Amino acid sequence: MKISTFFYTIQQGFKNLFRNKWYSLASIATISACLFLFGIFYAIVANFQYMVKGAEENICVTVFFEDGITDTRIEEIGKMIRNRTEVSEVVYISAEEAWEDYQKIYFGDRAEEFIAGYPTNPLYRDMNYVVYLSDVSMQDTLVTYLYSIEGVRLVRYSALTASTLSGVNLLIGYVSLGIIVVLLAVSVFLISNTVTIGISVRREEINIMKYIGATDFFVRAPFVLEGMLIGLIGAAIPLWVVHYFYGSVLDYAAEKFSMLSHLLKFLPAETIFGFLTPVCLGVGVGIGFMGSISTVRKHLHV
Amino acid sequence: MRRREAIRKQQAKFIEENGVICLDNVSKSYSTGSPALNGISLKVHRGEFVFIVGDSGSGKSTLIKLLLRELVASSGQVNVMGKDMAKLRRREIPKLRRNLGVVFQDFRLLNDRNVYENVAFAQRIIEVPGREIRRNVPAILATVGLAGKYKAKTTQLSGGEQQRVALARALINNPSILLADEPTGNLDPKNSWDIMKLLEEINEAGTTVVVVTHNREIVNAMQKRVVTMKKGVIISDEEEGAYIDDED
């Protein structure tokens, strides 16, 4: 192919966008609407999962020791727990620290007044390990293991919270996967249909080109480029819109719900768009490419 | 290279002996109904001007489609420019069509482009350099009498002018054969005569011209070879012939 033909093809691809402006607008609008819905849904689901994950990270198991246990044994137990894959962090709380925490929580500002009634540390046997989990669904396995360790007296945990969070996480995973697949399938169908209709109405144009001796490549290339451009623009618009709204929602939440900041933790825009940008551009350009190439092929047999 | 040269010589010899268009006992049947063409044989030599006439359903359009390799014959042999159409590979079809200028009744112009772009398109597909295109297009537009209208949109032109654009597009690559399928079908008598005169001039310049038409007046006045078709067969083929009335 001559370089002039290459540039002519590119020029025609761009010109086609404007020659068929209503079709181009309809296609871009369809792609934008589909990918906008997809983007919004993904942003919501990703943040919801992020928040659930955050809640999971605060779930912990507390391990208490038998009376008379040595410090060496406590350290050994600590090492054994740290070696578990489902454990993300282990914090040792001495009996003194446990008593101080208790005072803070239950006595507050009147601590000095109350502790007068306790000449010695009433929690002298309550030094413990606070164990944070990397995977909440493994809590039962960990608890069984902890009870099997020699020197462990008691393991405190909340079975209900862990199983609820674990269930919610799983449910979100399945539902979001299902909805994303359906949304993507609908997008692919709608977009390829729009591209197909747009090119089908130009069947006559393709026929004329073929009658006067144009090769398949010469006929197809501008249409394919046009389809890809429509896909690219159709994907870029919702990405920009979702990015703008996402930033606005984050700013609004930070301003109006600052007291809930420990609960409402949003994913940074970079994380959301690190996934959304390549997926949306890929879907837009990919469908534009595939839709136009397959539709033009149908009309090339002249 | 040698093989290609040998093939070229073989084709030249075939054209010399059998003409640029040669149909030998050609039949074409569609999946439904009676055959569109039934064992026709026809030779058109280089530089000839031939009218193909006949009523609707006589097989004229099928014949043109076979020559353009839009269809393949069910039996028999179709040769265009020495090439057997049945053996032509798909990727060779564009090359064949560049040797055949085609003009249709409904003009078939690219309506979203102007006159210049419509004609230039035929040169772009054979990758003629832009400089030459800018020289050739105005020249051919002048030949068909549209020198001043190169910027006009095709939809702004009259039927006669649109057909001239189609003619310019068909001629710009200097085709060996010009196929005109009812070129005056949508034109008034004056424009019809203008187009026919142009076709005659093109023929006098050496291009083989095959015109499918219903226009009795033109056929009778021009005194050219007339091939008459009826129900898929050639019923008459006369030099300086006339339009034969259907007496069915």
Contacts between the chains, C-beta under 8 A, distances in Angstrom:
chain1	res1	chain2	res2	distance
A	1	B	127	7.8
A	2	B	127	5.0
A	4	B	127	7.3
A	4	B	129	6.6
A	4	B	130	5.9
A	5	B	124	7.3
A	5	B	127	5.3
A	8	B	124	5.9
A	19	B	112	4.6
A	20	B	112	7.7
A	204	B	108	7.4
A	205	B	110	6.0
A	205	B	112	7.8
A	207	B	108	7.5
A	208	B	108	4.8
A	208	B	109	7.4
A	208	B	110	6.1
A	209	B	110	8.0
A	209	B	121	7.5
A	209	B	125	7.4
A	210	B	94	7.7
A	210	B	97	7.7
A	211	B	68	6.8
A	211	B	97	6.5
A	211	B	102	5.5
A	211	B	108	6.9
A	212	B	97	6.5
A	212	B	98	7.7
A	212	B	102	6.8
A	212	B	121	7.3
A	212	B	122	5.1
A	212	B	125	6.8
A	212	B	169	6.6
A	212	B	170	7.7
A	213	B	94	4.6
A	213	B	95	7.1
A	213	B	96	7.7
A	213	B	97	3.7
A	213	B	98	3.7
A	213	B	100	8.0
A	213	B	122	7.5
A	213	B	125	5.8
A	213	B	126	7.1
A	213	B	173	7.8
A	214	B	94	6.2
A	214	B	125	4.3
A	215	B	91	7.5
A	215	B	94	4.7
A	215	B	125	7.2
A	216	B	91	7.9
A	218	B	125	5.4
A	302	B	70	6.1
